[in-house]
Amino acid sequence: MSTPVDDPLDPLSRERSHLAGSRAALRAMREDVESLDISDVTANWVNAEVLTRQIDERIKALADLSDTPLFFGRLDYLHAPGAEQAEGAEGERFYIGRRHVHDAEGDPMVIDWRAPVSQPFYRASKKDPLDIGLRRRFGYTGGDLTAYEDEHLSGPAAVTLSGSAGEARTSKLLQQEIERPRVGPMRDIVATIQPEQDEIVRSGLGGTVCVQGGPGTGKTAVGLHRVAYLLYAHRERLARTGTLVIGPNKSFLHYIEQVLPALGELTVRQATVDDLVAHVEVRGADDATAAVIKGDARMAEVLRRAVHAHVSMPTEPVVVVRGSRRWRVPAYELEQIVRELLDRGIRYGAAREALPQRIAHAVLVQMERSGEAPDDRVQDSVARNSAVKAAVKAIWPPVDPAKLVLRLLSDGDFLAEHAAGILSEDERKAILWAKPVRSVKSAKWSAADAVLIDEVNDLVSRTASLGHVVLDEAQDLSPMQYRAVGRRCTTGSATILGDLAQGTTPWATRSWDEALAHLGKSEGVIEELTAGFRVPTDVIAYASRLLPHIAPGLAPVASIRENPGFFEVREVSGAAEVVAACGELLRQEGSIGLIAADARIPALSEALAEAGLTYLAPGEETTRQTRLTLVPASLAKGLEYDYVLLDEPQAVVDGEPDERTGLRRLYVALTRAVSGLVVVHGAGLPVQLG
């Protein structure tokens, strides 16, 4: 923070001086933490381990990344804000960056982008300047500050780029940052967050937000920055309850894993839905019909019935012997206790644990009527009595979730009994295993089976809830998978990210209202992002030809980029010409993705090897030396490359079980490009592309 006085002769030098001073201050902050001596402040080795880990995390968070600017913007306030904006004062200036940096006296040199005083950097406009006189954006080459651009929000409408003459209507530095070549993992968008994105990022922790966003609208980045903001605004609460980011696959999670650490957040866990429900080893796969039925929300009721079918009404009394006395709880009273527990709707396991205490209480009532004065210790003793334990085992036996699902899928009569009125006979036959399985370990469980086991596990014992969950590429989840995610945030909130047009599973989400209902978050707010920041205009226009066939009524993305991008459709006669096209694109700067139908990957891999072109697999980090990635279409979702070479669109469509799913897969593949797209084909193009 400083007073807004620039050197009129060389303002860029002054900003570079502030950058150097900020880096020195950050280095001093890190050295202060590294020099801490905790030998005299910890009571035992456990406390020492915890404190050491916290110090290590703090040191990592204070790392100065040479290619990551400490600040990217500046705000000059006009005059002292009101009481609600007490952080500003007349003439104050704030540099906005990824983390807070202060000098030796404790005065801020860089303000965290998440702080309230930073909000006008993203929201202020000439129409509503929010008490800001000037907003300055900085341009960097590597880690060097090389340019700046000013917006005078409260004076004459002017935008001036350092080193150039005249005025511009839009921010050139903003456009340059958005269009900067992609090499390596996904990067943060903290310098380019737009007002509509910022509203979602800064929405409160108490509510669930569902973001519908087409390709290139920044929905994934918005979700990750929302996590970073919530951790800043509610750090203590989320430190207790935890946060989780859920992605569609390991490649995607590897691609996004550096975003939060770059923003100083190191404690957020990442997982796939399969990771969450990994109660058994998945070694099998369902056909589409079986997978759709197993993923249907109706299966929840089938499983609930099957679990509670283990409870049987008592027909014999329980007789407890204590010393010379015998205490008898008649069968009708036991039945009343069991029915009360069933009516309460509590977890199966919790009710089973409560049953012996309820029986013991009935015995204590009899003791008190006879003149005795039993206490809690007597009740606990009665609850552990062998007669009571035997009765509980008979009435309310333990349930093993995996064994129950195994029986349900291998015993036709058991399935028919509990699916009566829910699943048709054909549906039951579709999910029933053809051959009986001897044990849980020998079963070839599918991913959908693991979700069923997770549902039963929650029926038996409550799943722990986190403070906040981010679910990305949500459109591909089944209703039962939504329920599995919802169990992880029953007492917390969620951020749901997806695009209905990119649903490529047979059970893909039809509406976000349905998805929120399955999550148990019906009150969630649905937001839509339609401004495209990543995909070039010509590319998104071509891909949007598919929208009437895959998501009628969904608004197409409107690219706001000034650069229309490079786009070409080229007919080729074989793999050699595809490889040659890769070579052409490698002469451009940035990353290259060769996307093809899964079945064509082996042939293309062989052709690339014969040509001596090295390539990476999805999720592997691109480098300056190796910039080509060979991507199966099934793994392209969520990834992005500067240039994409899309091989045989019709083969991508034909690789899916139905045409709509195939066209959606093609839509995903067409929209992975940041700077240019080349479509190559030997066979005809899908008619839907025109």
C-alpha positions in Angstrom: 0.0 0.0 0.0 1.3 3.4 -0.9 0.2 6.9 -2.1 -0.6 7.2 -5.8 2.4 9.2 -7.0 4.1 8.0 -10.2 7.4 9.1 -11.6 6.1 11.0 -14.7 9.3 10.4 -16.5 9.6 6.6 -16.0 6.6 5.0 -14.3 7.6 1.5 -15.5 10.9 1.8 -13.6 8.9 2.7 -10.4 6.7 -0.4 -10.8 9.7 -2.6 -11.4 11.3 -1.2 -8.2 8.1 -2.1 -6.3 8.2 -5.6 -7.7 11.9 -6.0 -6.6 11.0 -4.7 -3.2 8.0 -7.0 -2.9 10.2 -10.0 -3.8 12.7 -9.0 -1.2 9.9 -8.7 1.4 8.5 -12.1 0.5 12.0 -13.6 0.8 12.3 -12.0 4.3 8.9 -13.4 5.3 10.1 -16.9 4.2 13.4 -16.5 6.1 11.5 -15.5 9.2 9.5 -18.7 9.1 12.6 -20.9 8.3 14.4 -19.4 11.4 11.7 -20.3 13.9 12.9 -22.4 16.8 10.1 -24.5 18.2 12.2 -26.5 20.7 10.9 -24.6 23.7 7.3 -24.2 22.7 6.1 -27.8 22.2 4.9 -30.0 25.0 5.7 -33.3 23.4 6.8 -34.9 20.2 3.3 -35.1 18.7 2.9 -31.3 19.1 6.4 -30.9 17.6 5.4 -33.0 14.6 2.2 -31.0 14.0 3.9 -27.7 14.3 6.8 -28.7 12.1 4.4 -29.8 9.4 2.5 -26.5 9.6 5.8 -24.6 9.4 6.8 -26.6 6.3 3.5 -25.9 4.6 3.9 -22.2 5.4 7.4 -22.2 3.9 6.1 -23.8 0.7 3.2 -21.3 0.5 5.8 -18.4 0.7 7.8 -19.7 -2.2 8.6 -17.1 -4.8 8.1 -18.7 -8.2 10.4 -17.0 -10.7 8.0 -17.2 -13.6 4.9 -16.3 -11.6 4.4 -12.5 -11.0 3.9 -11.4 -7.4 1.3 -8.9 -8.5 -0.6 -8.4 -11.7 -2.7 -5.3 -11.0 -3.0 -2.1 -9.1 -5.9 -0.1 -7.7 -5.8 3.6 -6.9 -8.7 4.7 -4.7 -10.2 8.1 -5.3 -10.9 9.0 -1.7 -11.6 7.5 1.7 -14.3 4.8 1.3 -17.2 4.5 3.8 -17.1 2.4 6.9 -17.9 -0.7 5.1 -14.7 -0.2 3.0 -12.5 0.8 5.9 -9.5 -0.9 4.5 -9.1 1.9 1.9 -8.3 5.5 2.7 -7.9 8.7 0.6 -5.0 8.4 -1.9 -4.2 4.8 -1.0 -2.9 2.4 -3.6 -3.0 -1.3 -3.5 -1.0 -3.8 -5.6 -3.1 -7.0 -6.2 -1.4 -10.4 -6.3 -1.7 -14.1 -5.6 -0.7 -13.8 -1.9 -0.2 -11.2 0.8 3.2 -9.7 1.1 4.2 -7.2 3.8 7.4 -5.3 4.6 9.5 -5.4 7.8 7.1 -2.9 9.5 4.1 -5.0 8.6 2.7 -2.7 5.9 1.3 -4.5 2.9 3.2 -4.4 -0.3 0.9 -6.8 -2.1 -2.7 -7.5 -1.2 -4.2 -11.0 -1.6 -6.6 -11.1 -4.6 -9.2 -12.6 -2.3 -9.2 -9.7 0.2 -12.3 -7.4 0.1 -10.2 -4.5 -0.9 -9.2 -6.4 -4.0 -12.7 -7.0 -5.3 -13.0 -3.8 -7.4 -10.1 -5.1 -9.5 -12.6 -7.6 -10.9 -15.9 -5.8 -10.5 -15.2 -2.1 -11.1 -16.3 -0.5 -14.4 -16.9 3.0 -15.8 -20.6 2.6 -15.1 -19.9 1.5 -11.5 -16.3 2.4 -10.5 -16.6 1.3 -6.9 -14.6 4.3 -5.7 -11.6 3.4 -8.0 -9.9 6.2 -9.9 -7.4 4.0 -11.8 -7.0 0.3 -12.4 -3.7 -0.8 -13.8 -2.8 -4.2 -15.3 0.8 -5.4 -15.7 2.3 -7.3 -18.5 5.2 -9.8 -17.9 7.7 -11.7 -20.0 8.8 -14.6 -17.9 9.1 -13.0 -14.5 10.1 -9.5 -15.8 7.6 -6.7 -15.7 7.6 -5.3 -19.2 4.4 -3.3 -19.7 1.4 -1.8 -18.0 -2.1 -0.7 -19.1 -4.3 1.9 -17.3 -8.1 2.2 -17.1 -9.3 5.5 -15.7 -12.6 4.4 -14.3 -13.8 7.7 -12.9 -12.3 10.2 -15.3 -12.3 10.5 -19.1 -12.8 7.1 -20.7 -9.2 6.2 -21.7 -7.1 3.1 -21.7 -3.4 3.6 -22.4 -0.8 0.8 -23.0 2.7 1.7 -22.0 4.9 2.3 -25.0 2.0 2.8 -27.4 -0.1 5.7 -28.6 -3.8 6.1 -28.8 -6.7 4.4 -27.0 -8.0 0.9 -27.0 -11.5 -0.3 -26.3 -10.5 -3.5 -24.6 -7.6 -4.6 -22.5 -4.8 -5.8 -24.7 -2.9 -7.2 -21.7 -6.0 -9.1 -20.7 -6.3 -10.6 -24.2 -2.6 -11.4 -24.3 -2.8 -13.3 -21.0 -5.9 -15.2 -22.1 -4.2 -16.2 -25.4 -0.7 -16.9 -23.9 0.5 -20.3 -25.1 -0.1 -23.3 -22.9 2.9 -25.4 -21.9 2.8 -27.5 -18.8 -0.1 -28.0 -16.5 -3.2 -25.8 -16.2 -2.4 -22.4 -14.7 -4.5 -20.1 -12.6 -6.7 -17.3 -14.1 -6.4 -15.0 -11.1 -5.2 -12.1 -13.3 -8.0 -12.5 -15.8 -11.1 -13.3 -13.7 -14.2 -11.6 -15.2 -17.0 -10.0 -13.3 -19.5 -12.8 -13.9 -16.8 -15.3 -12.9 -15.9 -13.3 -9.8 -19.5 -13.4 -8.5 -19.4 -17.2 -8.5 -15.9 -17.3 -7.0 -16.9 -15.1 -4.1 -20.3 -16.6 -3.4 -20.7 -17.7 0.2 -19.7 -21.0 1.8 -23.3 -21.8 3.0 -24.8 -22.3 -0.5 -24.3 -24.8 -3.2 -23.6 -23.4 -6.7 -24.0 -25.2 -10.0 -22.1 -23.7 -13.0 -23.2 -24.6 -16.5 -20.5 -23.5 -18.8 -19.6 -24.4 -22.4 -16.1 -25.1 -23.6 -13.6 -22.3 -22.8 -15.8 -20.4 -20.4 -13.4 -21.0 -17.5 -15.8 -23.1 -15.3 -13.0 -25.4 -14.0 -10.8 -22.4 -13.2 -13.7 -20.7 -11.5 -14.3 -23.8 -9.3 -10.7 -24.0 -8.3 -10.5 -20.3 -7.5 -13.7 -20.6 -5.5 -12.0 -23.2 -3.3 -9.0 -20.8 -2.9 -11.4 -17.9 -1.9 -13.4 -20.0 0.5 -10.2 -21.2 2.2 -9.1 -17.6 2.6 -12.5 -16.4 3.9 -13.3 -19.5 6.1 -9.9 -21.0 6.8 -10.5 -22.2 10.4 -13.8 -23.8 9.6 -12.6 -25.6 6.4 -9.3 -26.6 8.2 -11.6 -28.6 10.5 -14.0 -30.0 8.0 -11.8 -30.3 4.9 -12.2 -29.6 1.2 -12.2 -31.9 -1.8 -11.9 -31.5 -5.6 -13.4 -34.3 -7.6 -12.4 -34.8 -11.3 -13.3 -37.3 -14.0 -10.0 -39.1 -14.2 -6.4 -39.1 -13.1 -5.1 -37.3 -16.2 -7.5 -34.4 -15.5 -6.5 -34.2 -11.9 -2.8 -34.2 -12.8 -3.5 -31.4 -15.3 -5.1 -29.1 -12.7 -3.1 -30.1 -9.6 -0.8 -27.0 -9.8 -3.5 -24.4 -9.8 -4.2 -24.3 -6.0 -0.6 -24.5 -4.9 0.2 -21.6 -7.2 -2.4 -19.6 -5.2 -0.8 -20.7 -1.9 -3.3 -23.5 -1.0 -1.6 -26.8 -0.4 -4.1 -28.8 1.7 -6.9 -29.5 -0.8 -7.4 -33.2 -1.6 -8.1 -34.4 -5.1 -9.9 -37.6 -6.1 -12.1 -39.2 -8.7 -15.5 -40.7 -7.9 -13.9 -44.1 -8.3 -11.4 -43.2 -5.6 -14.2 -42.2 -3.2 -16.0 -45.6 -3.5 -13.0 -47.9 -3.7 -14.3 -50.4 -1.2 -13.5 -53.3 -3.6 -11.1 -53.8 -6.4 -12.7 -53.0 -9.7 -11.7 -55.6 -12.3 -14.9 -55.9 -14.5 -17.1 -53.7 -16.6 -20.8 -53.5 -17.3 -22.5 -53.2 -20.7 -24.3 -49.9 -21.2 -27.7 -51.3 -20.3 -26.6 -52.8 -16.9 -24.5 -49.7 -16.1 -27.5 -47.4 -16.7 -29.8 -49.5 -14.4 -27.2 -49.8 -11.7 -26.6 -46.0 -11.8 -30.4 -45.3 -11.6 -31.5 -43.6 -8.4 -34.2 -46.4 -8.0 -31.4 -48.7 -6.9 -31.1 -46.7 -3.6 -34.5 -48.0 -2.6 -33.7 -51.6 -3.7 -30.6 -51.5 -1.5 -32.5 -49.9 1.4 -35.0 -52.7 1.3 -32.3 -55.4 1.1 -30.4 -53.9 4.1 -33.5 -53.7 6.4 -34.7 -57.1 5.3 -32.1 -58.5 7.7 -34.1 -57.2 10.6 -36.5 -59.8 12.0 -39.2 -59.4 14.6 -38.5 -61.2 17.9 -40.7 -64.2 18.7 -39.1 -65.2 22.0 -38.5 -63.2 25.2 -35.1 -62.1 26.5 -34.3 -63.4 29.9 -31.4 -61.7 31.8 -30.0 -63.5 34.8 -28.3 -61.3 37.5 -27.4 -63.0 40.7 -30.5 -64.8 41.9 -32.9 -62.7 39.9 -34.2 -63.3 36.4 -35.5 -60.4 34.4 -37.8 -61.1 31.4 -38.5 -58.8 28.5 -41.4 -60.2 26.6 -41.4 -60.6 22.8 -44.1 -58.0 22.3 -42.0 -55.4 24.1 -39.0 -56.3 22.1 -41.0 -55.9 18.9 -42.1 -52.4 20.0 -38.4 -51.5 20.6 -37.4 -52.8 17.2 -40.3 -51.0 15.4 -39.4 -47.7 17.1 -35.8 -48.0 15.9 -37.0 -48.7 12.4 -39.4 -45.8 12.4 -36.7 -43.4 13.5 -34.9 -43.9 10.1 -31.4 -43.9 11.6 -28.5 -45.8 10.1 -28.7 -49.6 10.3 -25.5 -49.8 12.2 -26.4 -47.1 14.7 -29.8 -48.7 15.3 -28.0 -52.0 15.9 -25.7 -50.4 18.5 -28.8 -48.8 20.2 -30.8 -52.0 20.4 -28.9 -53.6 23.3 -29.1 -50.4 25.3 -32.9 -50.2 24.7 -33.3 -53.8 25.9 -31.1 -53.0 28.9 -33.3 -50.0 29.7 -36.4 -52.2 29.7 -34.7 -54.4 32.2 -33.7 -51.4 34.4 -37.3 -50.2 34.4 -38.3 -53.6 35.9 -35.5 -53.3 38.4 -36.7 -49.9 39.6 -40.3 -51.1 39.9 -39.1 -53.9 42.2 -37.4 -51.4 44.5 -33.8 -51.6 43.2 -31.8 -48.5 42.3 -29.6 -49.4 39.3 -27.3 -46.9 37.7 -25.7 -46.5 34.2 -23.1 -49.1 35.0 -25.8 -51.7 35.6 -27.4 -50.7 32.3 -24.1 -51.2 30.4 -23.6 -54.5 32.2 -27.0 -55.7 31.1 -26.4 -54.5 27.5 -23.3 -56.8 27.4 -25.2 -59.8 28.9 -24.9 -62.9 26.7 -28.7 -63.2 26.4 -29.0 -59.7 25.2 -26.1 -60.0 22.8 -27.6 -63.2 21.4 -31.0 -61.6 20.9 -29.4 -58.6 19.1 -27.5 -60.9 16.8 -30.7 -62.8 15.9 -32.9 -59.7 15.6 -30.5 -57.2 14.0 -27.6 -59.1 12.5 -24.5 -57.2 11.2 -24.5 -56.4 7.4 -21.4 -56.5 5.2 -22.0 -54.1 2.4 -20.0 -55.9 -0.3 -21.5 -59.3 0.6 -25.0 -57.8 0.4 -24.5 -56.4 -3.0 -22.8 -59.6 -4.1 -25.9 -61.6 -3.0 -28.3 -59.0 -4.7 -26.4 -59.4 -8.1 -26.0 -63.2 -8.0 -29.3 -64.3 -6.3 -32.2 -63.8 -8.6 -34.9 -64.5 -6.0 -33.2 -62.1 -3.5 -33.1 -59.4 -6.1 -36.7 -60.0 -7.2 -37.9 -59.8 -3.6 -36.4 -56.4 -2.9 -36.8 -54.9 -6.4 -40.5 -55.7 -6.7 -42.4 -52.8 -8.0 -39.1 -50.9 -8.7 -37.3 -52.8 -11.4 -38.9 -54.7 -14.3 -38.1 -58.3 -14.9 -36.0 -57.3 -17.9 -34.1 -54.8 -15.8 -33.4 -57.4 -13.1 -32.1 -59.8 -15.7 -29.8 -57.1 -17.1 -28.0 -56.6 -13.8 -28.0 -60.2 -12.6 -24.6 -61.9 -12.9 -24.6 -64.8 -15.4 -22.4 -67.0 -13.2 -22.6 -67.3 -9.4 -19.6 -65.8 -7.5 -18.1 -67.6 -4.5 -16.7 -64.6 -2.6 -16.2 -60.9 -2.5 -12.6 -61.2 -3.5 -13.3 -63.4 -6.5 -16.0 -61.2 -7.9 -15.2 -59.1 -10.9 -16.7 -55.9 -9.6 -17.5 -53.0 -12.0 -17.3 -49.3 -11.2 -21.1 -49.2 -10.9 -21.0 -52.1 -8.4 -18.5 -50.1 -6.2 -21.0 -47.2 -6.1 -23.8 -49.6 -4.9 -21.5 -50.9 -2.2 -20.8 -47.3 -1.1 -24.6 -46.7 -0.9 -25.0 -49.7 1.4 -22.0 -48.7 3.4 -23.8 -45.4 4.1 -27.0 -47.2 5.0 -25.0 -49.1 7.6 -22.8 -46.2 8.9 -22.8 -42.5 8.1 -20.3 -41.3 5.6 -18.1 -38.4 7.0 -19.0 -35.0 5.6 -16.6 -32.4 4.3 -16.9 -28.6 4.5 -16.9 -28.1 0.7 -16.7 -30.3 -2.4 -16.0 -29.2 -5.9 -17.3 -31.6 -8.6 -16.0 -31.0 -12.1 -17.3 -32.5 -15.3 -20.4 -33.5 -13.4 -22.5 -34.0 -16.4 -21.1 -37.5 -16.8 -22.2 -38.8 -13.4 -25.1 -41.3 -12.9 -27.7 -40.5 -10.2 -26.1 -43.0 -7.9 -22.7 -41.4 -8.4 -24.3 -38.0 -7.5 -25.6 -39.6 -4.3 -22.1 -40.8 -3.5 -20.7 -37.3 -3.9 -23.6 -35.8 -2.0 -22.8 -38.0 1.0 -19.4 -36.4 1.2 -21.0 -32.9 1.8 -24.2 -33.5 3.7 -23.3 -30.9 6.3 -21.2 -28.8 3.9 -21.7 -27.1 0.5 -20.7 -27.9 -3.1 -19.6 -26.3 -6.3 -20.9 -28.3 -9.3 -19.2 -27.7 -12.7 -20.2 -29.1 -16.1 -21.7 -28.7 -19.5 -24.8 -30.7 -20.5 -23.6 -30.7 -24.1 -20.4 -32.6 -23.1 -22.2 -35.5 -21.4 -20.7 -38.6 -23.0 -22.0 -41.5 -20.8 -25.2 -43.4 -21.5 -26.5 -42.0 -18.2 -25.4 -38.4 -18.8 -27.2 -35.7 -16.8 -30.3 -34.4 -18.5 -30.8 -31.3 -16.3 -29.0 -29.6 -13.4 -32.1 -29.5 -11.3 -32.1 -33.3 -11.4 -28.4 -33.5 -10.6 -28.8 -31.1 -7.6 -31.7 -33.3 -6.3 -29.6 -36.4 -6.4 -26.8 -34.6 -4.6 -29.3 -33.7 -1.8 -28.7 -30.0 -2.7 -32.0 -29.0 -4.3 -31.7 -25.5 -3.0 -28.5 -25.0 -5.0 -28.3 -22.0 -7.4 -27.6 -22.6 -11.1 -25.4 -20.1 -12.9 -24.5 -20.1 -16.6 -21.3 -18.9 -18.2 -21.6 -18.2 -21.9 -18.6 -16.0 -22.6 -15.8 -18.0 -24.2 -12.2 -17.0 -23.2 -10.3 -20.1 -24.5 -11.7 -21.4 -27.7 -11.2 -19.2 -30.8 -14.2 -17.8 -32.6 -14.0 -19.9 -35.8 -13.4 -23.1 -33.8 -16.3 -22.7 -31.4 -18.6 -21.6 -34.3 -17.7 -24.9 -36.2 -18.2 -27.0 -33.1 -21.5 -25.3 -32.2 -23.1 -26.8 -35.4 -23.5 -29.9 -33.3 -25.5 -28.3 -30.5 -29.0 -28.7 -32.0 -28.3 -32.4 -32.2 -26.7 -32.9 -28.8 -28.3 -30.3 -26.5 -31.2 -28.5 -28.1 -32.0 -25.2 -26.4 -28.5 -24.8 -24.8 -27.0 -21.4 -25.6 -23.9 -21.6 -27.7 -20.6 -20.1 -26.3 -19.9 -16.6 -27.6 -16.1 -16.2 -28.0 -14.9 -12.8 -26.8 -11.4 -13.3 -28.2 -10.2 -10.8 -30.8 -8.1 -13.4 -32.5 -10.4 -15.6 -34.6 -7.8 -18.5 -34.4 -6.4 -20.8 -37.0 -9.0 -23.3 -38.4 -8.8 -25.8 -41.2 -10.5 -28.9 -42.4 -8.2 -31.1 -44.5 -8.7 -34.3 -46.4 -5.8 -36.8 -46.0 -5.1 -40.3 -47.4 -3.4 -42.0 -44.4 -1.5 -41.9 -41.1 1.6 -40.5 -42.8 -0.2 -37.3 -43.7 -1.6 -37.0 -40.2 1.9 -37.2 -38.8 3.0 -34.6 -41.4 0.3 -32.3 -40.1 1.6 -32.8 -36.6 5.1 -31.7 -37.8 3.5 -28.5 -39.3 1.9 -27.6 -36.0 5.0 -28.3 -34.0 6.6 -25.3 -35.9 4.1 -23.1 -34.0 4.7 -22.1 -30.4 2.8 -23.9 -27.7 1.4 -27.4 -26.9 -0.1 -29.7 -29.6 -2.8 -32.3 -29.0 -3.4 -35.1 -31.5 -6.9 -36.3 -30.6 -8.3 -39.5 -32.2 -10.9 -42.2 -31.6 -9.6 -44.7 -29.1 -9.5 -47.4 -31.6 -7.1 -45.4 -33.9 -4.6 -44.6 -31.1 -2.3 -47.7 -31.7 -1.9 -47.0 -35.4 -1.2 -43.3 -34.9 1.3 -44.2 -32.1 3.2 -46.5 -34.5 3.2 -43.8 -37.2 4.5 -41.2 -34.9 7.3 -43.5 -33.7 8.3 -44.4 -37.3 8.5 -40.6 -38.0 10.7 -40.0 -35.0 8.2 -37.7 -33.3 8.2 -38.1 -29.5 4.9 -37.6 -27.7 3.3 -37.7 -24.3 0.2 -39.4 -22.8 -2.7 -37.4 -21.4 -1.8 -36.0 -18.0 2.0 -36.0 -18.6 3.5 -32.6 -18.4 4.5 -30.9 -21.7 7.9 -29.3 -21.8 9.6 -27.0 -24.3 11.3 -30.1 -25.8 8.2 -32.4 -25.9 5.0 -30.5 -26.8 3.0 -33.2 -28.6 0.4 -35.3 -26.7 -1.5 -38.2 -28.3 -5.0 -38.2 -26.7 -7.7 -40.8 -27.0 -11.0 -39.0 -27.5 -12.3 -40.7 -24.3 -9.7 -38.8 -22.2 -9.8 -35.4 -23.9 -12.5 -33.9 -21.6 -11.2 -31.0 -19.5 -7.8 -30.8 -21.3 -6.6 -28.0 -23.5 -3.8 -27.5 -26.0 -2.7 -24.5 -28.0 -3.2 -26.4 -31.3 -5.3 -29.5 -31.8 -5.1 -31.9 -34.7 -8.4 -33.9 -34.7 -8.2 -37.2 -36.6 -11.2 -38.7 -38.3 -14.3 -37.1 -36.6 -16.6 -39.9 -37.9 -14.4 -42.5 -36.2 -14.9 -40.6 -32.9 -18.7 -40.7 -33.4 -18.6 -44.4 -34.4 -16.6 -45.3 -31.3 -19.6 -44.6 -29.0 -22.6 -46.9 -28.4 -25.1 -44.4 -29.9 -24.9 -41.4 -32.2 -25.8 -38.7 -29.7 -23.1 -39.8 -27.3 -20.7 -40.0 -30.3 -21.6 -36.5 -31.4 -21.1 -35.2 -27.8 -17.7 -36.9 -27.7 -16.8 -35.1 -31.0 -18.0 -31.8 -29.6 -15.6 -32.2 -26.7 -12.7 -33.1 -29.0 -13.4 -30.1 -31.3 -13.3 -27.6 -28.4 -9.9 -28.5 -26.8 -8.0 -25.9 -28.9 -6.8 -22.5 -27.6 -5.1 -21.1 -30.8 -6.0 -23.3 -33.7 -7.7 -26.5 -34.9 -6.9 -28.7 -37.9 -9.5 -31.4 -38.7 -8.1 -34.2 -40.9 -10.2 -37.0 -42.4 -10.1 -39.7 -45.0 -13.6 -40.9 -44.5 -16.5 -38.5 -44.8 -17.3 -36.0 -42.1 -20.4 -36.4 -39.9 -23.4 -34.8 -41.7 -24.2 -32.8 -38.6 -21.1 -30.7 -39.2 -22.5 -29.5 -42.5 
